[in-house]
Amino acid sequence: MQRNRSNKLVGVLTAIVLVAAACGDDSGGTGSDGTTDEVEPVYGGDLVYGLEAENNNGWCLPEAQLAISGLQVAQAIYDTLTAQNADGDYVPFLAESVEPNEDFTQWTIALRDGVTFHDGSALTAEVVKNNLDAYRGEYPGRQALLTLFVFEDITSVDVVDDLTLTVTTARPWATFPAYLSGRIGIIAQAQLDDADTCDTELIGTGPFQLEEWTVGEELIATRYEDYWRTDAEGNQLPYLDSIEFRPVVDAVTRGNAVLSGDLDMAHGSGAAITALWLDAESAGDVSLVSSEEFPEVGYTIAVSYTHL
């Protein structure tokens, strides 16, 4: 694959916003000095992003046990029904609305119209029902793991019409919208039903679609031209042509790869890599973005200024 790394600075910095948007965080990134740089987006370019590990078991999401690296890939390829906004609230995302009854024992989910998966199939209430049933261990052929316990209070998921479904729970569940975000990505019916390759043939509604995955080396995802989201000015998202996710297990090696320009971006949380990047930021070699608000674990993302 020929990789065009022109417009790297703009492409890389806008990718921060894109990845945050895929996670449902519209706040963008904040530098270590507390400021946020305004960068005019430019279409094109390819981003090489360093992960801290490979996700060997793939992305059959109801059965996946994803750590941070697996989630970063998943959030580029899949969307969730709700997402966390800049204020920490859980708001509709793939869903147009998520509304409870009076005692919070039934939730009505209305989906956005016109959203399609990467294989061209439509996002429908039936597909979402099948996903939720898979996550709660009630869909044939799928064996839910971690989410089996998360959704054990759901008693039924019922389709109302093409774009509406209801979720009934055994007891009041006021925080239910929060549990439709994070790792609960919606996968296409074709992936959900694929007994052999659900973990490797990834089909979502997200901004990027799988092109190729070589385990232990790279996963390349390219722009999904029919993605449903636009930016605040109405421009089609995403901006980048592709993201190459490259696992680099050793933290210091990953940190130095950003400084050398072998990686455009990477994330880290340990003392050694953070100290390395703080020194590099002081020297003007990288820009740092910290996930300091709302996450369970804080990470620092370094953006390379090398070879711009």
Backbone as CSV, one residue per row, in Angstrom:
resi,resn,N_x,N_y,N_z,CA_x,CA_y,CA_z,C_x,C_y,C_z
1,MET,0.846,-1.195,0.000,0.000,0.000,0.000,0.879,1.241,0.000
2,GLN,0.727,2.095,-0.979,1.464,3.350,-1.011,0.881,4.299,0.023
3,ARG,1.745,4.897,0.822,1.275,5.723,1.920,1.707,7.162,1.694
4,ASN,0.727,8.056,1.659,0.973,9.477,1.473,0.970,10.156,2.825
5,ARG,2.161,10.574,3.261,2.240,11.196,4.573,2.457,12.702,4.439
6,SER,1.905,13.269,3.375,1.918,14.726,3.231,0.885,15.328,4.156
7,ASN,1.004,16.644,4.378,0.102,17.344,5.304,0.106,16.656,6.659
8,LYS,1.275,16.142,7.065,1.302,15.316,8.264,0.822,16.068,9.503
9,LEU,1.313,17.299,9.717,0.974,18.000,10.938,-0.521,18.179,11.070
10,VAL,-1.143,18.711,10.025,-2.588,18.932,10.093,-3.323,17.612,10.176
11,GLY,-2.906,16.638,9.369,-3.571,15.336,9.385,-3.475,14.671,10.735
12,VAL,-2.305,14.741,11.367,-2.121,14.102,12.659,-2.937,14.801,13.734
13,LEU,-2.876,16.121,13.763,-3.590,16.828,14.811,-5.100,16.689,14.681
14,THR,-5.616,16.705,13.464,-7.049,16.507,13.324,-7.437,15.079,13.635
15,ALA,-6.481,14.153,13.528,-6.776,12.768,13.893,-7.073,12.648,15.370
16,ILE,-6.472,13.512,16.191,-6.781,13.506,17.616,-8.258,13.753,17.822
17,VAL,-8.784,14.751,17.131,-10.199,15.065,17.239,-11.035,13.910,16.713
18,LEU,-10.592,13.283,15.630,-11.339,12.188,15.029,-11.409,11.002,15.969
19,VAL,-10.269,10.604,16.550,-10.280,9.473,17.462,-11.136,9.799,18.676
20,ALA,-11.039,11.043,19.178,-11.877,11.427,20.305,-13.343,11.358,19.938
21,ALA,-13.679,11.780,18.713,-15.068,11.726,18.285,-15.551,10.292,18.191
22,ALA,-14.670,9.399,17.742,-15.059,7.994,17.682,-15.321,7.441,19.064
23,CYS,-14.669,8.022,20.081,-14.909,7.604,21.452,-16.075,8.356,22.075
24,GLY,-16.660,9.288,21.322,-17.761,10.052,21.864,-17.319,11.247,22.684
25,ASP,-16.049,11.619,22.623,-15.546,12.768,23.371,-15.274,13.883,22.393
26,ASP,-16.153,14.887,22.361,-16.016,15.979,21.412,-15.145,17.103,21.936
27,SER,-14.453,16.857,23.050,-13.683,17.929,23.652,-12.346,18.134,22.995
28,GLY,-11.913,17.202,22.146,-10.602,17.326,21.534,-9.518,17.041,22.547
29,GLY,-8.312,17.562,22.328,-7.205,17.288,23.223,-6.685,18.547,23.874
30,THR,-6.114,18.364,25.062,-5.549,19.481,25.795,-4.077,19.220,26.030
31,GLY,-3.248,20.190,25.696,-1.822,20.054,25.909,-1.475,20.109,27.383
32,SER,-0.223,19.765,27.707,0.188,19.722,29.105,0.180,21.095,29.749
33,ASP,0.140,22.173,28.934,0.055,23.518,29.493,-1.376,23.985,29.666
34,GLY,-2.357,23.080,29.386,-3.756,23.415,29.588,-4.414,24.112,28.425
35,THR,-3.708,24.284,27.313,-4.275,24.976,26.163,-4.645,23.989,25.067
36,THR,-5.522,24.415,24.177,-5.920,23.608,23.031,-5.612,24.377,21.758
37,ASP,-4.835,23.778,20.870,-4.475,24.444,19.631,-5.595,24.301,18.610
38,GLU,-5.927,25.389,17.915,-6.903,25.368,16.840,-6.174,25.117,15.527
39,VAL,-6.530,24.039,14.843,-5.881,23.678,13.585,-6.954,23.491,12.533
40,GLU,-6.800,24.167,11.394,-7.764,24.029,10.306,-7.605,22.651,9.665
41,PRO,-8.692,21.857,9.589,-8.559,20.510,9.036,-8.275,20.515,7.550
42,VAL,-7.476,19.549,7.116,-7.155,19.345,5.713,-7.381,17.872,5.404
43,TYR,-8.056,17.582,4.300,-8.306,16.198,3.925,-7.048,15.540,3.368
44,GLY,-6.908,14.240,3.648,-5.811,13.464,3.100,-4.754,13.128,4.127
45,GLY,-3.843,12.257,3.745,-2.751,11.846,4.612,-3.042,10.527,5.302
46,ASP,-1.974,9.883,5.757,-2.055,8.582,6.412,-1.332,8.655,7.737
47,LEU,-1.976,8.185,8.775,-1.455,8.266,10.131,-0.921,6.913,10.576
48,VAL,0.284,6.892,11.151,0.838,5.682,11.758,0.781,5.856,13.273
49,TYR,-0.002,4.999,13.910,-0.296,5.155,15.343,0.254,3.958,16.115
50,GLY,1.046,4.237,17.148,1.671,3.186,17.938,0.798,2.712,19.079
51,LEU,0.493,1.414,19.084,-0.258,0.775,20.160,0.693,0.120,21.150
52,GLU,0.237,-0.076,22.377,1.103,-0.701,23.366,1.070,-2.227,23.302
53,ALA,0.141,-2.794,22.533,0.060,-4.253,22.424,-0.786,-4.636,21.224
54,GLU,-0.654,-5.880,20.790,-1.511,-6.450,19.761,-2.741,-7.055,20.428
55,ASN,-3.856,-7.052,19.710,-5.082,-7.687,20.192,-5.258,-9.002,19.428
56,ASN,-4.571,-10.032,19.891,-4.498,-11.284,19.138,-5.844,-11.964,18.931
57,ASN,-6.786,-11.748,19.833,-8.067,-12.449,19.760,-9.093,-11.748,18.876
58,GLY,-8.728,-10.643,18.279,-9.603,-9.990,17.318,-10.736,-9.194,17.929
59,TRP,-11.716,-8.861,17.059,-12.752,-7.899,17.429,-14.156,-8.436,17.148
60,CYS,-14.444,-9.662,17.575,-15.844,-10.120,17.606,-16.394,-9.567,18.918
61,LEU,-16.906,-8.360,18.900,-17.055,-7.552,20.105,-17.824,-8.203,21.250
62,PRO,-18.923,-8.920,21.014,-19.597,-9.529,22.170,-18.714,-10.523,22.923
63,GLU,-17.728,-11.088,22.247,-16.855,-12.085,22.856,-15.468,-11.550,23.157
64,ALA,-15.175,-10.327,22.744,-13.831,-9.774,22.879,-13.581,-9.300,24.303
65,GLN,-12.314,-9.364,24.700,-11.877,-8.830,25.991,-10.801,-7.787,25.690
66,LEU,-11.243,-6.569,25.427,-10.369,-5.544,24.870,-9.730,-4.690,25.953
67,ALA,-8.412,-4.585,25.903,-7.686,-3.591,26.677,-7.622,-2.310,25.847
68,ILE,-6.826,-1.338,26.294,-6.824,-0.014,25.665,-6.464,-0.088,24.183
69,SER,-5.492,-0.909,23.803,-5.093,-0.979,22.396,-6.213,-1.540,21.529
70,GLY,-6.883,-2.562,22.006,-8.005,-3.113,21.264,-9.144,-2.134,21.142
71,LEU,-9.383,-1.362,22.196,-10.454,-0.371,22.166,-10.152,0.754,21.190
72,GLN,-8.884,1.155,21.087,-8.546,2.233,20.161,-8.825,1.840,18.714
73,VAL,-8.531,0.598,18.371,-8.859,0.116,17.034,-10.372,0.022,16.877
74,ALA,-11.037,-0.557,17.867,-12.490,-0.740,17.790,-13.209,0.584,17.601
75,GLN,-12.764,1.628,18.278,-13.461,2.905,18.216,-13.210,3.652,16.913
76,ALA,-12.234,3.203,16.128,-12.057,3.749,14.783,-12.969,3.050,13.777
77,ILE,-13.352,1.806,14.066,-14.102,0.995,13.110,-15.583,0.879,13.472
78,TYR,-15.881,0.931,14.756,-17.263,0.764,15.219,-17.755,2.020,15.936
79,ASP,-19.059,2.229,15.878,-19.716,3.270,16.664,-20.573,2.629,17.745
80,THR,-20.881,3.407,18.757,-21.727,2.954,19.852,-23.057,3.706,19.837
81,LEU,-24.030,3.178,20.546,-25.355,3.814,20.576,-25.322,5.141,21.318
82,THR,-24.542,5.212,22.363,-24.357,6.467,23.093,-22.866,6.746,23.204
83,ALA,-22.518,7.959,23.604,-21.115,8.334,23.760,-21.013,9.427,24.815
84,GLN,-19.845,9.551,25.383,-19.601,10.553,26.415,-19.194,11.863,25.778
85,ASN,-19.855,12.955,26.163,-19.510,14.252,25.597,-18.460,14.959,26.453
86,ALA,-18.157,16.198,26.104,-17.086,16.933,26.778,-17.394,17.218,28.241
87,ASP,-18.655,17.146,28.616,-19.044,17.388,30.004,-19.135,16.104,30.815
88,GLY,-18.825,14.978,30.182,-18.892,13.708,30.880,-20.262,13.063,30.875
89,ASP,-21.212,13.655,30.141,-22.558,13.089,30.061,-22.642,12.091,28.911
90,TYR,-23.493,11.093,29.071,-23.709,10.100,28.015,-24.901,10.516,27.165
91,VAL,-24.617,10.753,25.888,-25.614,11.316,24.979,-25.779,10.379,23.778
92,PRO,-26.897,10.485,23.048,-27.105,9.633,21.873,-26.005,9.820,20.832
93,PHE,-25.641,8.729,20.168,-24.604,8.752,19.130,-25.154,8.061,17.885
94,LEU,-25.022,6.740,17.753,-25.760,6.047,16.701,-27.261,6.147,16.949
95,ALA,-27.628,6.185,18.202,-29.027,6.419,18.552,-29.343,7.903,18.391
96,GLU,-30.541,8.188,17.946,-31.012,9.572,17.898,-31.560,9.993,19.247
97,SER,-32.111,9.025,19.970,-32.586,9.283,21.328,-32.608,7.972,22.103
98,VAL,-32.440,8.091,23.426,-32.541,6.949,24.343,-33.362,7.439,25.525
99,GLU,-34.655,7.040,25.581,-35.587,7.616,26.542,-36.175,6.542,27.453
100,PRO,-36.256,6.831,28.787,-36.810,5.850,29.727,-38.311,6.054,29.939
101,ASN,-38.948,5.012,30.503,-40.303,5.210,31.017,-40.202,5.834,32.403
102,GLU,-41.309,5.951,33.111,-41.326,6.708,34.372,-40.454,6.085,35.456
103,ASP,-40.377,4.762,35.500,-39.593,4.130,36.574,-38.267,3.553,36.089
104,PHE,-37.848,3.905,34.890,-36.537,3.510,34.351,-36.398,1.988,34.192
105,THR,-37.514,1.297,33.937,-37.443,-0.146,33.696,-37.628,-0.488,32.211
106,GLN,-37.872,0.509,31.393,-37.930,0.288,29.951,-37.359,1.512,29.234
107,TRP,-36.484,1.250,28.285,-35.838,2.303,27.526,-36.193,2.151,26.046
108,THR,-36.586,3.255,25.437,-36.884,3.272,24.009,-35.711,3.897,23.270
109,ILE,-35.135,3.133,22.333,-33.978,3.588,21.555,-34.432,3.860,20.133
110,ALA,-34.322,5.111,19.704,-34.604,5.489,18.317,-33.279,5.694,17.599
111,LEU,-33.096,5.025,16.464,-31.830,5.060,15.738,-31.817,6.165,14.684
112,ARG,-30.628,6.606,14.340,-30.470,7.566,13.255,-30.818,6.896,11.926
113,ASP,-31.487,7.628,11.076,-31.868,7.112,9.773,-30.714,7.294,8.787
114,GLY,-30.543,6.345,7.877,-29.570,6.488,6.797,-28.165,6.054,7.123
115,VAL,-27.921,5.495,8.319,-26.583,5.017,8.679,-26.364,3.639,8.055
116,THR,-25.191,3.444,7.453,-24.873,2.149,6.843,-23.578,1.585,7.401
117,PHE,-23.495,0.264,7.374,-22.269,-0.431,7.738,-21.311,-0.420,6.548
118,HIS,-20.081,-0.827,6.803,-19.056,-0.811,5.760,-19.363,-1.750,4.605
119,ASP,-20.236,-2.734,4.823,-20.622,-3.628,3.736,-21.858,-3.136,2.991
120,GLY,-22.316,-1.922,3.315,-23.456,-1.331,2.629,-24.796,-1.651,3.252
121,SER,-24.851,-2.544,4.214,-26.112,-2.882,4.864,-26.538,-1.758,5.812
122,ALA,-27.838,-1.674,6.059,-28.393,-0.571,6.842,-28.359,-0.870,8.340
123,LEU,-28.172,0.183,9.123,-28.353,0.093,10.569,-29.852,0.060,10.844
124,THR,-30.332,-1.022,11.419,-31.755,-1.176,11.716,-31.945,-1.613,13.158
125,ALA,-33.184,-1.506,13.623,-33.507,-1.942,14.980,-33.258,-3.436,15.155
126,GLU,-33.508,-4.214,14.112,-33.281,-5.655,14.197,-31.812,-5.973,14.408
127,VAL,-30.929,-5.287,13.683,-29.491,-5.512,13.853,-29.045,-5.110,15.259
128,VAL,-29.533,-3.979,15.745,-29.162,-3.527,17.084,-29.693,-4.494,18.140
129,LYS,-30.924,-4.974,17.976,-31.462,-5.976,18.898,-30.555,-7.197,18.933
130,ASN,-30.148,-7.683,17.770,-29.297,-8.870,17.718,-27.947,-8.613,18.388
131,ASN,-27.408,-7.409,18.224,-26.171,-7.050,18.913,-26.359,-7.069,20.428
132,LEU,-27.406,-6.401,20.911,-27.638,-6.353,22.358,-27.900,-7.750,22.914
133,ASP,-28.637,-8.575,22.159,-28.856,-9.955,22.603,-27.538,-10.723,22.655
134,ALA,-26.654,-10.461,21.694,-25.344,-11.121,21.710,-24.526,-10.688,22.918
135,TYR,-24.547,-9.399,23.224,-23.797,-8.901,24.374,-24.316,-9.471,25.690
136,ARG,-25.617,-9.814,25.742,-26.173,-10.344,26.991,-26.283,-11.874,26.976
137,GLY,-25.688,-12.493,25.961,-25.632,-13.948,25.920,-26.896,-14.621,25.462
138,GLU,-27.706,-13.920,24.654,-28.989,-14.463,24.215,-29.103,-14.515,22.691
139,TYR,-27.962,-14.622,21.998,-28.001,-14.705,20.542,-27.300,-15.975,20.090
140,PRO,-27.949,-16.782,19.255,-27.362,-18.064,18.842,-26.011,-17.891,18.146
141,GLY,-25.061,-18.711,18.544,-23.757,-18.711,17.899,-22.736,-17.786,18.511
142,ARG,-23.161,-16.909,19.404,-22.236,-15.987,20.051,-22.193,-16.292,21.542
143,GLN,-20.999,-16.283,22.108,-20.806,-16.589,23.518,-20.298,-15.345,24.239
144,ALA,-21.207,-14.598,24.847,-20.817,-13.371,25.547,-19.915,-13.698,26.729
145,LEU,-18.966,-12.784,26.988,-18.051,-12.976,28.105,-18.265,-11.880,29.152
146,LEU,-17.474,-10.827,29.108,-17.568,-9.781,30.127,-18.937,-9.123,30.162
147,THR,-19.538,-8.908,28.998,-20.807,-8.170,28.945,-21.988,-9.009,29.408
148,LEU,-21.812,-10.296,29.538,-22.879,-11.154,30.064,-23.324,-10.669,31.436
149,PHE,-22.375,-10.229,32.246,-22.681,-9.768,33.597,-23.171,-8.318,33.585
150,VAL,-22.682,-7.542,32.649,-23.098,-6.141,32.553,-24.589,-6.033,32.256
151,PHE,-25.085,-6.908,31.370,-26.467,-6.800,30.905,-27.387,-7.869,31.486
152,GLU,-27.021,-8.449,32.616,-27.840,-9.526,33.165,-29.217,-9.050,33.635
153,ASP,-29.408,-7.748,33.864,-30.712,-7.241,34.293,-31.661,-6.978,33.121
154,ILE,-31.196,-7.111,31.891,-32.088,-6.957,30.748,-32.944,-8.220,30.616
155,THR,-34.265,-8.036,30.577,-35.169,-9.181,30.437,-35.614,-9.385,28.994
156,SER,-35.645,-8.316,28.202,-36.014,-8.478,26.791,-35.569,-7.265,25.985
157,VAL,-35.321,-7.522,24.697,-35.059,-6.465,23.720,-36.041,-6.699,22.580
158,ASP,-36.872,-5.710,22.279,-37.954,-5.886,21.315,-37.923,-4.816,20.234
159,VAL,-38.117,-5.234,18.991,-38.179,-4.313,17.858,-39.567,-3.709,17.769
160,VAL,-39.639,-2.382,17.675,-40.909,-1.666,17.514,-41.172,-1.401,16.038
161,ASP,-40.173,-0.848,15.352,-40.231,-0.644,13.906,-38.809,-0.642,13.379
162,ASP,-38.604,-0.268,12.127,-37.285,-0.374,11.504,-36.190,0.367,12.254
163,LEU,-36.545,1.466,12.916,-35.533,2.295,13.565,-35.777,2.474,15.063
164,THR,-36.652,1.657,15.648,-36.977,1.811,17.062,-37.012,0.456,17.750
165,LEU,-36.439,0.406,18.956,-36.513,-0.804,19.767,-36.647,-0.434,21.231
166,THR,-37.104,-1.372,22.038,-37.226,-1.147,23.472,-36.394,-2.171,24.220
167,VAL,-35.835,-1.740,25.344,-35.071,-2.610,26.224,-35.759,-2.586,27.587
168,THR,-36.176,-3.751,28.059,-36.863,-3.875,29.338,-35.925,-4.501,30.351
169,THR,-35.916,-3.962,31.566,-34.995,-4.427,32.597,-35.759,-4.938,33.816
170,ALA,-35.100,-5.767,34.597,-35.732,-6.391,35.751,-35.923,-5.420,36.902
171,ARG,-35.190,-4.343,36.895,-35.277,-3.346,37.964,-34.936,-1.979,37.379
172,PRO,-35.251,-0.892,38.067,-34.918,0.435,37.539,-33.426,0.568,37.263
173,TRP,-33.105,1.168,36.103,-31.704,1.287,35.681,-31.521,2.689,35.091
174,ALA,-31.329,3.662,35.949,-31.272,5.061,35.522,-30.029,5.378,34.721
175,THR,-28.953,4.616,34.912,-27.688,4.897,34.224,-27.510,4.042,32.966
176,PHE,-28.571,3.429,32.487,-28.472,2.523,31.337,-27.766,3.137,30.124
177,PRO,-28.009,4.408,29.748,-27.322,4.961,28.568,-25.799,4.879,28.642
178,ALA,-25.237,4.954,29.837,-23.781,4.873,29.969,-23.260,3.506,29.537
179,TYR,-24.080,2.481,29.673,-23.650,1.123,29.357,-23.808,0.784,27.880
180,LEU,-24.285,1.730,27.094,-24.383,1.555,25.648,-23.218,2.212,24.928
181,SER,-22.217,2.639,25.667,-21.058,3.329,25.086,-19.820,2.465,25.277
182,GLY,-18.657,3.075,25.166,-17.403,2.372,25.446,-17.138,1.215,24.513
183,ARG,-17.149,-0.001,25.056,-16.811,-1.196,24.291,-18.021,-1.823,23.611
184,ILE,-19.211,-1.225,23.755,-20.427,-1.824,23.198,-20.644,-1.297,21.778
185,GLY,-19.696,-1.575,20.882,-19.833,-1.182,19.489,-20.850,-2.052,18.771
186,ILE,-21.514,-1.473,17.778,-22.516,-2.195,17.005,-21.847,-2.754,15.747
187,ILE,-21.906,-4.082,15.583,-21.282,-4.733,14.440,-22.354,-5.162,13.439
188,ALA,-21.960,-5.283,12.186,-22.910,-5.628,11.125,-23.430,-7.051,11.313
189,GLN,-24.621,-7.294,10.775,-25.221,-8.617,10.877,-24.313,-9.687,10.273
190,ALA,-23.664,-9.366,9.164,-22.785,-10.339,8.514,-21.632,-10.746,9.413
191,GLN,-21.058,-9.817,10.146,-19.988,-10.151,11.072,-20.534,-10.931,12.263
192,LEU,-21.660,-10.491,12.791,-22.254,-11.137,13.959,-22.536,-12.614,13.698
193,ASP,-22.964,-12.940,12.479,-23.370,-14.301,12.145,-22.250,-15.168,11.566
194,ASP,-21.054,-14.596,11.402,-19.955,-15.339,10.796,-19.266,-16.191,11.857
195,ALA,-19.509,-17.479,11.795,-18.980,-18.380,12.820,-17.464,-18.495,12.770
196,ASP,-16.879,-18.312,11.592,-15.449,-18.563,11.414,-14.578,-17.316,11.539
197,THR,-15.080,-16.176,11.074,-14.206,-14.999,11.002,-14.810,-13.759,11.670
198,CYS,-15.713,-13.953,12.630,-16.270,-12.792,13.340,-15.176,-11.953,13.985
199,ASP,-14.080,-12.588,14.387,-13.005,-11.879,15.075,-12.040,-11.167,14.141
200,THR,-12.076,-11.485,12.840,-11.094,-10.915,11.912,-11.702,-10.122,10.764
201,GLU,-12.950,-10.387,10.401,-13.614,-9.656,9.318,-14.492,-8.564,9.931
202,LEU,-13.896,-7.412,10.170,-14.539,-6.363,10.958,-15.439,-5.498,10.076
203,ILE,-16.705,-5.348,10.481,-17.663,-4.550,9.711,-18.447,-3.675,10.681
204,GLY,-18.127,-2.397,10.707,-18.823,-1.471,11.590,-19.461,-0.337,10.818
205,THR,-19.859,0.698,11.542,-20.371,1.926,10.924,-19.402,3.081,11.130
206,GLY,-18.216,2.810,11.675,-17.301,3.856,12.095,-16.612,4.585,10.965
207,PRO,-15.781,5.572,11.299,-15.148,6.426,10.292,-14.128,5.709,9.420
208,PHE,-13.589,4.579,9.889,-12.599,3.830,9.116,-13.035,2.375,8.984
209,GLN,-12.689,1.766,7.858,-13.015,0.368,7.624,-11.744,-0.443,7.447
210,LEU,-11.808,-1.701,7.868,-10.639,-2.565,7.814,-10.186,-2.792,6.377
211,GLU,-8.878,-2.602,6.129,-8.296,-2.972,4.840,-7.492,-4.255,4.968
212,GLU,-6.589,-4.292,5.944,-5.803,-5.509,6.154,-5.280,-5.537,7.582
213,TRP,-5.073,-6.750,8.073,-4.524,-6.935,9.415,-3.493,-8.045,9.365
214,THR,-2.247,-7.709,9.667,-1.181,-8.684,9.815,-0.834,-8.740,11.289
215,VAL,-1.202,-9.835,11.941,-1.076,-9.936,13.392,0.371,-9.704,13.818
216,GLY,0.541,-8.809,14.794,1.864,-8.508,15.324,2.622,-7.460,14.551
217,GLU,2.088,-7.043,13.394,2.788,-6.056,12.566,1.974,-4.779,12.367
218,GLU,0.783,-4.894,11.812,0.010,-3.698,11.522,-1.444,-4.044,11.242
219,LEU,-2.308,-3.097,11.539,-3.695,-3.152,11.091,-3.974,-1.837,10.391
220,ILE,-4.381,-1.901,9.121,-4.620,-0.711,8.320,-6.125,-0.542,8.120
221,ALA,-6.611,0.629,8.464,-8.014,0.970,8.279,-8.099,2.222,7.417
222,THR,-8.951,2.204,6.401,-9.067,3.312,5.460,-10.383,4.061,5.633
223,ARG,-10.408,5.289,5.139,-11.586,6.139,5.269,-12.841,5.460,4.717
224,TYR,-13.925,5.514,5.497,-15.217,5.034,5.027,-15.942,6.213,4.393
225,GLU,-16.076,6.177,3.099,-16.586,7.327,2.347,-18.036,7.675,2.681
226,ASP,-18.812,6.711,3.156,-20.224,6.947,3.462,-20.472,7.101,4.955
227,TYR,-19.434,7.508,5.686,-19.607,7.703,7.129,-20.687,8.745,7.395
228,TRP,-21.458,8.533,8.439,-22.658,9.332,8.700,-22.392,10.679,9.365
229,ARG,-21.186,10.917,9.862,-20.944,12.133,10.639,-20.274,13.235,9.811
230,THR,-20.543,14.472,10.198,-19.860,15.650,9.663,-19.326,16.465,10.820
231,ASP,-18.402,17.386,10.513,-17.902,18.246,11.572,-18.857,19.425,11.789
232,ALA,-18.475,20.350,12.646,-19.360,21.453,13.006,-19.708,22.342,11.822
233,GLU,-18.854,22.357,10.793,-19.098,23.177,9.604,-19.796,22.387,8.500
234,GLY,-20.147,21.136,8.780,-20.833,20.321,7.780,-19.914,19.569,6.847
235,ASN,-18.596,19.564,7.124,-17.645,18.819,6.286,-17.679,17.335,6.630
236,GLN,-17.610,16.506,5.603,-17.662,15.064,5.798,-16.475,14.575,6.621
237,LEU,-16.730,13.713,7.586,-15.691,13.034,8.347,-15.520,11.613,7.805
238,PRO,-14.320,11.032,7.974,-13.115,11.562,8.600,-12.267,12.362,7.622
239,TYR,-11.233,13.024,8.147,-10.332,13.810,7.302,-9.223,12.946,6.694
240,LEU,-8.703,12.012,7.483,-7.567,11.210,7.035,-7.963,10.166,6.002
241,ASP,-6.994,9.770,5.170,-7.192,8.670,4.237,-7.126,7.326,4.950
242,SER,-6.222,7.198,5.922,-6.079,5.910,6.597,-5.358,6.071,7.928
243,ILE,-5.526,5.050,8.764,-4.741,4.908,9.986,-4.085,3.535,9.961
244,GLU,-2.787,3.501,10.200,-2.077,2.240,10.397,-1.797,2.094,11.887
245,PHE,-2.431,1.118,12.515,-2.184,0.826,13.922,-1.034,-0.168,14.004
246,ARG,0.042,0.234,14.702,1.254,-0.590,14.748,1.591,-0.917,16.201
247,PRO,1.528,-2.203,16.612,1.846,-2.540,18.003,3.343,-2.445,18.285
248,VAL,3.685,-1.696,19.334,5.074,-1.579,19.794,5.026,-1.780,21.304
249,VAL,5.354,-2.974,21.756,5.091,-3.362,23.142,5.967,-2.601,24.126
250,ASP,7.251,-2.468,23.834,8.152,-1.788,24.769,7.864,-0.296,24.780
251,ALA,7.592,0.241,25.963,7.151,1.637,26.077,8.214,2.621,25.615
252,VAL,9.458,2.406,26.008,10.520,3.346,25.633,10.769,3.282,24.126
253,THR,10.728,2.084,23.559,10.870,1.950,22.102,9.749,2.701,21.397
254,ARG,8.532,2.567,21.914,7.393,3.289,21.329,7.598,4.796,21.455
255,GLY,8.069,5.213,22.617,8.302,6.637,22.814,9.340,7.197,21.871
256,ASN,10.434,6.470,21.684,11.496,6.922,20.784,11.063,6.867,19.325
257,ALA,10.165,5.932,18.991,9.682,5.840,17.613,8.887,7.084,17.222
258,VAL,8.207,7.691,18.188,7.538,8.963,17.914,8.568,10.065,17.689
259,LEU,9.603,10.078,18.510,10.623,11.118,18.386,11.390,11.009,17.069
260,SER,11.581,9.784,16.575,12.320,9.595,15.324,11.440,9.794,14.099
261,GLY,10.136,9.832,14.288,9.226,9.970,13.160,8.771,8.652,12.567
262,ASP,9.187,7.509,13.143,8.702,6.215,12.665,7.216,6.046,12.979
263,LEU,6.771,6.651,14.066,5.360,6.729,14.414,4.937,8.191,14.402
264,ASP,3.758,8.466,13.871,3.229,9.830,13.919,2.644,10.155,15.277
265,MET,2.012,9.154,15.876,1.391,9.308,17.186,1.532,8.001,17.945
266,ALA,1.469,8.093,19.280,1.415,6.892,20.112,0.855,7.305,21.465
267,HIS,0.466,6.309,22.235,-0.012,6.620,23.578,0.831,5.884,24.597
268,GLY,0.826,6.405,25.820,1.571,5.770,26.892,1.071,6.255,28.233
269,SER,1.377,5.478,29.289,0.915,5.859,30.616,1.971,5.665,31.699
270,GLY,3.087,5.030,31.365,4.110,4.762,32.364,5.042,5.938,32.600
271,ALA,5.802,5.849,33.682,6.692,6.943,34.063,7.795,7.168,33.037
272,ALA,8.381,6.087,32.521,9.528,6.234,31.616,9.136,6.933,30.323
273,ILE,8.049,6.483,29.704,7.646,7.075,28.429,7.127,8.496,28.628
274,THR,6.477,8.746,29.759,5.971,10.093,30.032,7.126,11.066,30.225
275,ALA,8.134,10.658,30.978,9.299,11.517,31.192,10.017,11.804,29.871
276,LEU,10.144,10.774,29.039,10.782,10.936,27.726,10.050,11.978,26.896
277,TRP,8.724,11.884,26.879,7.932,12.789,26.060,7.867,14.198,26.648
278,LEU,7.864,14.310,27.962,7.860,15.646,28.563,9.139,16.398,28.208
279,ASP,10.274,15.687,28.231,11.537,16.317,27.822,11.489,16.712,26.346
280,ALA,10.917,15.835,25.511,10.817,16.119,24.081,9.874,17.278,23.812
281,GLU,8.819,17.383,24.602,7.904,18.516,24.429,8.607,19.824,24.780
282,SER,9.398,19.803,25.836,10.149,21.004,26.225,11.118,21.433,25.132
283,ALA,11.628,20.440,24.382,12.556,20.730,23.290,11.835,21.082,21.992
284,GLY,10.511,21.010,22.009,9.740,21.351,20.813,9.648,20.242,19.792
285,ASP,9.902,18.977,20.207,9.905,17.859,19.265,8.557,17.158,19.138
286,VAL,7.724,17.260,20.158,6.416,16.612,20.123,5.378,17.534,20.746
287,SER,4.133,17.233,20.456,3.005,17.850,21.150,2.299,16.767,21.938
288,LEU,1.965,17.038,23.191,1.333,16.049,24.049,-0.130,16.382,24.280
289,VAL,-0.946,15.349,24.293,-2.371,15.467,24.582,-2.684,14.485,25.702
290,SER,-3.310,14.954,26.765,-3.576,14.106,27.919,-5.062,13.838,28.085
291,SER,-5.392,12.585,28.407,-6.783,12.217,28.672,-7.013,12.305,30.179
292,GLU,-7.145,13.515,30.668,-7.198,13.739,32.106,-8.609,13.790,32.667
293,GLU,-9.618,13.989,31.801,-10.987,14.110,32.289,-11.793,12.865,31.989
294,PHE,-12.435,12.325,33.013,-13.443,11.257,32.922,-12.932,9.840,32.726
295,PRO,-11.722,9.563,32.207,-11.380,8.152,31.990,-11.030,7.446,33.289
296,GLU,-11.123,6.097,33.273,-10.692,5.307,34.412,-9.174,5.312,34.527
297,VAL,-8.484,5.328,33.388,-7.024,5.370,33.347,-6.611,6.524,32.450
298,GLY,-5.686,7.357,32.921,-5.230,8.479,32.124,-4.084,8.077,31.213
299,TYR,-4.104,8.594,29.981,-3.036,8.325,29.015,-2.533,9.644,28.431
300,THR,-1.305,9.607,27.954,-0.744,10.724,27.217,-0.502,10.281,25.785
301,ILE,-0.936,11.099,24.824,-0.690,10.839,23.413,0.364,11.828,22.926
302,ALA,1.390,11.318,22.288,2.447,12.161,21.744,2.295,12.244,20.237
303,VAL,2.393,13.473,19.705,2.323,13.728,18.266,3.687,14.194,17.803
304,SER,4.244,13.498,16.813,5.601,13.786,16.352,5.638,15.042,15.480
305,TYR,6.673,15.866,15.652,6.941,16.989,14.762,8.079,16.662,13.793
306,THR,8.573,15.431,13.808,9.700,15.036,12.961,9.265,14.878,11.507
307,HIS,10.092,15.330,10.580,9.867,15.145,9.137,8.581,15.802,8.646
308,LEU,8.218,16.933,9.256,6.997,17.629,8.791,7.280,18.319,7.465
